[in-house]
Amino acid sequence: MPSLDRDQLLELLLRDLEQPLAERPELRAFAVRVAEAIIAALTEHERKRHTITPEFGEEERNG
């Protein structure tokens, strides 16, 4: 996934909802919360993906 900041991700996630949200502004806060939950999940996934884990068989080589 390309590196995007929070505002860019939020804009992309809400882009297709702009017309419906303009018609029903009370749903905008909900849509933003959903988009922020998606951003948080993506951020956590990226963080976990970049954590250092031993390669397969590394324990045997170092032990």
Secondary structure, DSSP 8 states (H G I E B T S, - for coil): -----HHHHHHHHHGGGHHHHHH-GGGHHHHHHHHHHHHHHHHHHHHHHTS----TTHHHHH-
